Amino acid sequence: MSHTTLTFAILAVADDCRCCCTDHRSSSLFYPNRLLRALIADDRRCSDHRCCCATVTIVISVLLIIVFSVLTSLNIYHPIPIVFSQAKGATVWDPEGNKYLFFLSAYSAVNQGHCHPKILKALTEQAEKLTLSSRAFYNDRFPPFAEHLTSMLGYDMVLPMNTGAEGAIIVSCCGCFHGRTLAVIFISCDNKATQGFGPLLPGHLKVDFGDAEVLERIFKEKGEHIAGFLLELIQGEAGVIIPPDGYLKAVRDLCTRYNVLMIADKIQTGLVRTGKMLACDWEEVRPDIVILGKALGGGVFSVSAVLADKDVMLFAFDEDFEAQLADNDDARLDVSLLARSPDQELLKLVTQ
Ligand SMILES: Cc1ncc(COP(=O)(O)O)c(C=O)c1O
Protein backbone atom coordinates (compact mmCIF):
# COMPACT_ATOMS: atom_id res chain seq x y z
CA MET A 1 0.00 0.00 0.00
CA SER A 2 1.49 3.37 -0.95
CA HIS A 3 1.79 6.34 1.39
CA THR A 4 -0.51 8.32 -0.89
CA THR A 5 -3.31 5.82 -0.37
CA LEU A 6 -2.88 5.97 3.37
CA THR A 7 -2.92 9.75 3.51
CA PHE A 8 -5.97 9.85 1.31
CA ALA A 9 -7.68 7.28 3.50
CA ILE A 10 -7.19 9.33 6.65
CA LEU A 11 -8.64 12.42 5.04
CA ALA A 12 -11.55 10.49 3.64
CA VAL A 13 -12.51 9.10 7.03
CA ALA A 14 -12.14 12.45 8.71
CA ASP A 15 -14.47 14.05 6.15
CA ASP A 16 -16.99 11.23 6.19
CA CYS A 17 -17.12 11.14 9.92
CA ARG A 18 -17.58 14.86 10.19
CA CYS A 19 -20.62 14.72 7.98
CA CYS A 20 -22.24 11.60 9.31
CA CYS A 21 -21.21 10.78 12.84
CA THR A 22 -19.47 13.05 15.30
CA ASP A 23 -19.38 10.34 17.90
CA HIS A 24 -17.48 8.08 15.56
CA ARG A 25 -15.04 10.81 14.71
CA SER A 26 -14.27 11.71 18.29
CA SER A 27 -14.03 8.15 19.46
CA SER A 28 -11.87 7.11 16.59
CA LEU A 29 -9.58 9.82 15.38
CA PHE A 30 -8.82 11.20 18.79
CA TYR A 31 -8.87 7.88 20.64
CA PRO A 32 -7.26 5.54 18.14
CA ASN A 33 -7.30 2.63 20.54
CA ARG A 34 -11.08 2.70 20.53
CA LEU A 35 -11.15 2.93 16.75
CA LEU A 36 -8.91 -0.09 16.54
CA ARG A 37 -11.08 -2.06 18.90
CA ALA A 38 -14.21 -1.02 17.05
CA LEU A 39 -12.73 -1.96 13.72
CA ILE A 40 -11.44 -5.28 14.89
CA ALA A 41 -14.87 -6.05 16.32
CA ASP A 42 -16.38 -4.77 13.07
CA ASP A 43 -18.44 -2.32 15.09
CA ARG A 44 -19.03 0.52 12.65
CA ARG A 45 -21.59 3.01 13.61
CA CYS A 46 -21.87 5.16 10.46
CA SER A 47 -24.99 3.78 8.91
CA ASP A 48 -25.30 6.48 6.20
CA HIS A 49 -21.80 6.01 4.89
CA ARG A 50 -21.31 2.41 5.84
CA CYS A 51 -19.50 1.27 2.71
CA CYS A 52 -17.27 4.28 2.48
CA CYS A 53 -16.38 4.20 6.17
CA ALA A 54 -15.89 0.48 6.16
CA THR A 55 -13.44 0.54 3.31
CA VAL A 56 -11.34 3.43 4.38
CA THR A 57 -11.35 2.76 8.10
CA ILE A 58 -9.95 -0.68 7.60
CA VAL A 59 -7.14 0.92 5.65
CA ILE A 60 -6.65 3.26 8.60
CA SER A 61 -6.58 0.33 10.99
CA VAL A 62 -3.59 -1.01 9.11
CA LEU A 63 -1.85 2.32 9.43
CA LEU A 64 -2.72 2.56 13.13
CA ILE A 65 -1.49 -0.93 13.87
CA ILE A 66 1.82 -0.09 12.25
CA VAL A 67 2.09 3.28 14.00
CA PHE A 68 1.17 1.79 17.40
CA SER A 69 3.63 -1.02 16.95
CA VAL A 70 6.39 1.41 16.15
CA LEU A 71 5.50 3.76 19.01
CA THR A 72 4.92 1.20 21.72
CA SER A 73 7.69 -1.30 21.17
CA LEU A 74 11.42 -1.29 20.75
CA ASN A 75 11.85 -1.02 17.03
CA ILE A 76 14.58 -3.58 16.51
CA TYR A 77 13.37 -4.86 13.17
CA HIS A 78 12.33 -3.00 10.08
CA PRO A 79 9.17 -4.84 9.04
CA ILE A 80 7.56 -4.56 5.64
CA PRO A 81 4.36 -2.49 6.13
CA ILE A 82 1.92 -5.36 5.84
CA VAL A 83 -0.29 -6.35 8.78
CA PHE A 84 -1.06 -10.02 9.36
CA SER A 85 -4.46 -10.63 10.78
CA GLN A 86 -5.22 -14.21 9.84
CA ALA A 87 -3.31 -17.13 8.42
CA LYS A 88 -3.73 -20.68 7.25
CA GLY A 89 -1.01 -22.84 5.76
CA ALA A 90 1.14 -20.68 3.50
CA THR A 91 -1.55 -18.00 3.14
CA VAL A 92 -1.82 -14.83 5.16
CA TRP A 93 -4.58 -12.22 5.12
CA ASP A 94 -4.35 -8.59 6.19
CA PRO A 95 -7.25 -6.77 7.91
CA GLU A 96 -8.56 -5.64 4.51
CA GLY A 97 -8.83 -9.23 3.34
CA ASN A 98 -5.86 -8.99 0.96
CA LYS A 99 -4.26 -12.35 0.54
CA TYR A 100 -0.52 -13.03 0.54
CA LEU A 101 1.64 -16.09 0.08
CA PHE A 102 4.01 -16.18 3.03
CA PHE A 103 7.29 -17.34 1.53
CA LEU A 104 9.37 -16.19 4.48
CA SER A 105 7.73 -18.75 6.82
CA ALA A 106 8.75 -16.59 9.80
CA TYR A 107 12.39 -17.40 9.07
CA SER A 108 11.38 -21.08 9.03
CA ALA A 109 9.50 -21.06 12.36
CA VAL A 110 6.28 -21.94 10.53
CA ASN A 111 7.71 -24.46 8.09
CA GLN A 112 4.65 -26.63 8.67
CA GLY A 113 2.35 -23.77 7.67
CA HIS A 114 0.26 -21.49 9.85
CA CYS A 115 -2.25 -23.00 12.26
CA HIS A 116 -1.55 -26.57 11.26
CA PRO A 117 -4.57 -28.55 12.52
CA LYS A 118 -2.48 -31.40 14.01
CA ILE A 119 -0.25 -28.97 15.85
CA LEU A 120 -3.14 -26.91 17.19
CA LYS A 121 -4.90 -30.07 18.32
CA ALA A 122 -1.81 -31.31 20.15
CA LEU A 123 -1.30 -27.92 21.73
CA THR A 124 -4.84 -27.52 23.05
CA GLU A 125 -5.28 -31.13 24.13
CA GLN A 126 -2.04 -31.23 26.09
CA ALA A 127 -2.48 -27.72 27.50
CA GLU A 128 -5.79 -28.80 28.99
CA LYS A 129 -4.22 -31.88 30.53
CA LEU A 130 -0.83 -30.82 31.85
CA THR A 131 1.40 -27.92 30.86
CA LEU A 132 4.43 -28.10 33.09
CA SER A 133 5.93 -30.59 35.50
CA SER A 134 9.18 -28.67 36.29
CA ARG A 135 12.57 -30.28 36.45
CA ALA A 136 11.81 -31.74 39.85
CA PHE A 137 9.65 -34.49 38.28
CA TYR A 138 9.31 -36.61 35.17
CA ASN A 139 6.45 -36.33 32.73
CA ASP A 140 4.97 -38.77 30.27
CA ARG A 141 5.52 -36.59 27.18
CA PHE A 142 9.30 -36.44 27.28
CA PRO A 143 10.16 -40.05 26.35
CA PRO A 144 8.14 -40.08 23.09
CA PHE A 145 9.51 -36.65 22.20
CA ALA A 146 13.13 -37.69 22.80
CA GLU A 147 12.69 -41.04 21.09
CA HIS A 148 11.08 -39.48 18.03
CA LEU A 149 13.66 -36.77 17.56
CA THR A 150 16.76 -38.87 18.21
CA SER A 151 15.66 -41.74 16.00
CA MET A 152 14.52 -39.42 13.21
CA LEU A 153 17.85 -37.60 13.11
CA GLY A 154 20.10 -40.47 14.15
CA TYR A 155 21.65 -39.22 17.40
CA ASP A 156 21.80 -40.83 20.85
CA MET A 157 20.55 -37.97 22.98
CA VAL A 158 18.64 -34.70 22.95
CA LEU A 159 18.73 -31.69 25.23
CA PRO A 160 15.62 -29.52 24.83
CA MET A 161 15.85 -25.81 25.49
CA ASN A 162 13.89 -22.67 24.84
CA THR A 163 15.43 -20.60 22.10
CA GLY A 164 17.89 -20.95 19.28
CA ALA A 165 20.47 -18.74 20.95
CA GLU A 166 20.48 -20.97 24.03
CA GLY A 167 20.96 -23.95 21.79
CA ALA A 168 24.08 -22.34 20.41
CA ILE A 169 26.09 -21.90 23.58
CA ILE A 170 28.81 -24.39 22.77
CA VAL A 171 30.74 -22.15 20.48
CA SER A 172 33.92 -21.72 18.57
CA CYS A 173 34.14 -19.62 15.45
CA CYS A 174 32.46 -18.32 12.29
CA GLY A 175 30.87 -15.28 10.76
CA CYS A 176 27.38 -16.73 10.93
CA PHE A 177 24.34 -15.67 12.94
CA HIS A 178 23.40 -17.72 15.98
CA GLY A 179 21.14 -15.45 17.99
CA ARG A 180 21.34 -12.47 20.27
CA THR A 181 22.46 -13.58 23.71
CA LEU A 182 25.69 -12.04 24.99
CA ALA A 183 27.82 -15.13 24.44
CA VAL A 184 26.49 -15.63 20.97
CA ILE A 185 26.85 -12.05 19.75
CA PHE A 186 30.46 -12.05 20.89
CA ILE A 187 31.28 -14.88 18.53
CA SER A 188 29.48 -13.21 15.64
CA CYS A 189 31.11 -10.74 13.28
CA ASP A 190 28.28 -8.29 13.87
CA ASN A 191 30.09 -5.30 15.30
CA LYS A 192 26.81 -3.39 15.67
CA ALA A 193 25.46 -6.08 18.00
CA THR A 194 28.48 -5.97 20.28
CA GLN A 195 28.88 -2.19 20.34
CA GLY A 196 28.76 -0.94 23.93
CA PHE A 197 29.25 -4.40 25.43
CA GLY A 198 32.43 -5.77 26.87
CA PRO A 199 34.76 -7.29 27.69
CA LEU A 200 34.24 -9.66 24.81
CA LEU A 201 34.07 -13.36 25.48
CA PRO A 202 37.59 -14.71 25.18
CA GLY A 203 38.60 -17.90 23.43
CA HIS A 204 36.90 -17.76 20.09
CA LEU A 205 38.13 -17.52 16.54
CA LYS A 206 36.54 -16.17 13.42
CA VAL A 207 36.92 -17.59 9.97
CA ASP A 208 35.24 -16.69 6.70
CA PHE A 209 32.26 -18.82 5.80
CA GLY A 210 33.03 -21.16 2.92
CA ASP A 211 36.81 -20.94 3.29
CA ALA A 212 38.04 -24.42 4.14
CA GLU A 213 41.70 -23.50 3.55
CA VAL A 214 41.80 -20.86 6.26
CA LEU A 215 39.89 -23.18 8.55
CA GLU A 216 42.53 -25.83 8.05
CA ARG A 217 45.30 -23.33 8.79
CA ILE A 218 43.60 -22.39 12.06
CA PHE A 219 43.00 -26.01 13.01
CA LYS A 220 46.64 -26.80 12.22
CA GLU A 221 47.88 -23.96 14.41
CA LYS A 222 45.47 -24.23 17.30
CA GLY A 223 43.55 -27.45 16.81
CA GLU A 224 44.45 -28.82 20.22
CA HIS A 225 42.76 -25.92 21.92
CA ILE A 226 39.64 -25.74 19.76
CA ALA A 227 36.59 -27.43 21.20
CA GLY A 228 34.21 -26.98 18.32
CA PHE A 229 33.53 -25.28 15.02
CA LEU A 230 30.06 -23.79 14.93
CA LEU A 231 28.46 -22.83 11.63
CA GLU A 232 25.20 -22.22 9.90
CA LEU A 233 25.01 -24.57 6.94
CA ILE A 234 23.41 -21.89 4.83
CA GLN A 235 23.80 -18.40 6.23
CA GLY A 236 20.34 -16.95 6.79
CA GLU A 237 20.63 -13.54 8.41
CA ALA A 238 23.64 -12.73 6.23
CA GLY A 239 21.42 -12.96 3.14
CA VAL A 240 20.87 -16.63 2.30
CA ILE A 241 24.43 -17.51 1.41
CA ILE A 242 25.01 -21.07 0.26
CA PRO A 243 28.54 -22.39 0.83
CA PRO A 244 30.59 -23.62 -2.13
CA ASP A 245 30.04 -27.23 -3.16
CA GLY A 246 32.08 -29.59 -1.06
CA TYR A 247 32.56 -27.11 1.81
CA LEU A 248 30.48 -29.03 4.34
CA LYS A 249 32.29 -32.24 3.51
CA ALA A 250 35.64 -30.46 3.84
CA VAL A 251 34.60 -29.06 7.23
CA ARG A 252 33.55 -32.52 8.35
CA ASP A 253 36.88 -34.01 7.29
CA LEU A 254 38.89 -31.25 8.96
CA CYS A 255 36.91 -31.53 12.19
CA THR A 256 37.47 -35.26 12.28
CA ARG A 257 41.16 -34.95 11.42
CA TYR A 258 41.85 -32.27 14.04
CA ASN A 259 39.51 -33.66 16.67
CA VAL A 260 37.24 -30.60 16.69
CA LEU A 261 33.49 -30.95 17.19
CA MET A 262 31.48 -29.96 14.14
CA ILE A 263 28.49 -28.04 15.50
CA ALA A 264 25.74 -27.33 12.99
CA ASP A 265 23.28 -24.54 13.69
CA LYS A 266 20.23 -25.83 11.85
CA ILE A 267 17.86 -23.54 13.64
CA GLN A 268 16.86 -22.01 10.33
CA THR A 269 17.86 -24.72 7.85
CA GLY A 270 16.54 -27.72 9.76
CA LEU A 271 13.40 -29.78 9.34
CA VAL A 272 12.91 -29.72 5.57
CA ARG A 273 13.54 -26.02 5.05
CA THR A 274 16.02 -26.78 2.26
CA GLY A 275 14.27 -29.80 0.77
CA LYS A 276 16.12 -32.33 2.93
CA MET A 277 15.44 -33.08 6.57
CA LEU A 278 18.65 -31.21 7.48
CA ALA A 279 20.65 -28.96 5.15
CA CYS A 280 23.84 -31.03 5.64
CA ASP A 281 22.05 -34.03 4.11
CA TRP A 282 22.79 -32.41 0.73
CA GLU A 283 26.45 -33.33 1.23
CA GLU A 284 25.74 -36.39 3.33
CA VAL A 285 27.56 -34.90 6.25
CA ARG A 286 26.83 -35.82 9.87
CA PRO A 287 27.80 -33.09 12.36
CA ASP A 288 28.74 -34.03 15.93
CA ILE A 289 26.19 -31.64 17.37
CA VAL A 290 23.00 -30.44 15.73
CA ILE A 291 21.04 -27.47 17.02
CA LEU A 292 17.38 -27.17 16.09
CA GLY A 293 14.88 -24.42 16.81
CA LYS A 294 12.19 -22.45 15.02
CA ALA A 295 10.18 -25.12 13.13
CA LEU A 296 10.56 -27.44 16.11
CA GLY A 297 7.93 -25.33 17.87
CA GLY A 298 5.44 -25.82 15.04
CA GLY A 299 5.03 -22.07 14.72
CA VAL A 300 3.18 -21.83 18.03
CA PHE A 301 6.00 -21.27 20.52
CA SER A 302 9.73 -21.20 20.97
CA VAL A 303 11.51 -24.46 21.64
CA SER A 304 14.98 -25.60 20.66
CA ALA A 305 17.01 -28.77 21.01
CA VAL A 306 20.59 -29.92 20.90
CA LEU A 307 21.24 -33.41 19.50
CA ALA A 308 24.43 -35.36 19.89
CA ASP A 309 25.74 -38.80 20.58
CA LYS A 310 26.13 -39.83 24.17
CA ASP A 311 29.89 -39.24 24.51
CA VAL A 312 29.62 -35.71 23.13
CA MET A 313 26.45 -34.80 25.03
CA LEU A 314 27.78 -36.00 28.37
CA PHE A 315 31.06 -34.22 27.76
CA ALA A 316 29.53 -30.92 26.64
CA PHE A 317 26.73 -30.52 29.20
CA ASP A 318 26.80 -31.35 32.85
CA GLU A 319 23.80 -31.93 35.06
CA ASP A 320 23.77 -28.35 36.32
CA PHE A 321 22.68 -27.21 32.91
CA GLU A 322 19.43 -25.39 33.45
CA ALA A 323 16.53 -24.69 31.13
CA GLN A 324 13.59 -24.33 33.47
CA LEU A 325 10.76 -24.38 30.98
CA ALA A 326 12.32 -26.53 28.33
CA ASP A 327 12.58 -30.21 28.97
CA ASN A 328 9.48 -30.58 31.08
CA ASP A 329 7.09 -28.31 29.31
CA ASP A 330 4.67 -31.00 28.31
CA ALA A 331 2.53 -29.02 25.91
CA ARG A 332 5.54 -27.87 23.96
CA LEU A 333 7.06 -31.31 23.79
CA ASP A 334 3.80 -32.69 22.56
CA VAL A 335 3.53 -30.10 19.84
CA SER A 336 7.19 -30.58 18.92
CA LEU A 337 6.55 -34.27 18.58
CA LEU A 338 3.69 -33.71 16.21
CA ALA A 339 5.28 -30.80 14.43
CA ARG A 340 7.61 -33.20 12.70
CA SER A 341 5.09 -35.64 11.35
CA PRO A 342 3.99 -33.19 8.67
CA ASP A 343 7.69 -32.64 7.98
CA GLN A 344 8.01 -36.25 6.94
CA GLU A 345 5.10 -35.78 4.55
CA LEU A 346 6.55 -32.49 3.40
CA LEU A 347 9.92 -34.12 2.81
CA LYS A 348 8.28 -36.67 0.54
CA LEU A 349 6.48 -33.94 -1.37
CA VAL A 350 9.51 -31.71 -1.71
CA THR A 351 11.78 -34.48 -2.92
CA GLN A 352 9.30 -35.95 -5.40
C1 LIG B 1 20.67 -19.67 12.29
C2 LIG B 1 20.10 -19.10 13.56
N1 LIG B 1 20.62 -19.47 14.73
C3 LIG B 1 20.13 -19.01 15.90
C4 LIG B 1 19.08 -18.12 15.92
C5 LIG B 1 18.57 -17.61 17.25
O1 LIG B 1 17.35 -18.16 17.57
P1 LIG B 1 16.44 -17.48 18.69
O2 LIG B 1 15.99 -16.18 18.14
O3 LIG B 1 15.32 -18.46 18.89
O4 LIG B 1 17.30 -17.33 19.90
C6 LIG B 1 18.50 -17.70 14.73
C7 LIG B 1 17.37 -16.76 14.74
O5 LIG B 1 16.99 -16.16 13.78
C8 LIG B 1 19.02 -18.20 13.51
O6 LIG B 1 18.51 -17.84 12.33
The ligand as a MOL file (V3000), in Angstrom:
LIG
                    3D

  0  0  0     0  0            999 V3000
M  V30 BEGIN CTAB
M  V30 COUNTS 16 16 0 0 0
M  V30 BEGIN ATOM
M  V30 1 C 20.6660 -19.6670 12.2890 0
M  V30 2 C 20.0990 -19.0960 13.5560 0
M  V30 3 N 20.6230 -19.4710 14.7290 0
M  V30 4 C 20.1340 -19.0130 15.8990 0
M  V30 5 C 19.0770 -18.1220 15.9250 0
M  V30 6 C 18.5680 -17.6070 17.2530 0
M  V30 7 O 17.3510 -18.1590 17.5690 0
M  V30 8 P 16.4390 -17.4770 18.6940 0
M  V30 9 O 15.9920 -16.1770 18.1420 0
M  V30 10 O 15.3250 -18.4620 18.8940 0
M  V30 11 O 17.2980 -17.3330 19.9030 0
M  V30 12 C 18.5000 -17.7010 14.7350 0
M  V30 13 C 17.3710 -16.7630 14.7420 0
M  V30 14 O 16.9930 -16.1610 13.7840 0
M  V30 15 C 19.0230 -18.2040 13.5140 0
M  V30 16 O 18.5100 -17.8400 12.3270 0
M  V30 END ATOM
M  V30 BEGIN BOND
M  V30 1 1 1 2
M  V30 2 1 2 3
M  V30 3 2 2 15
M  V30 4 2 3 4
M  V30 5 1 4 5
M  V30 6 1 5 6
M  V30 7 2 5 12
M  V30 8 1 6 7
M  V30 9 1 7 8
M  V30 10 2 8 9
M  V30 11 1 8 10
M  V30 12 1 8 11
M  V30 13 1 12 13
M  V30 14 1 12 15
M  V30 15 2 13 14
M  V30 16 1 15 16
M  V30 END BOND
M  V30 END CTAB
M  END
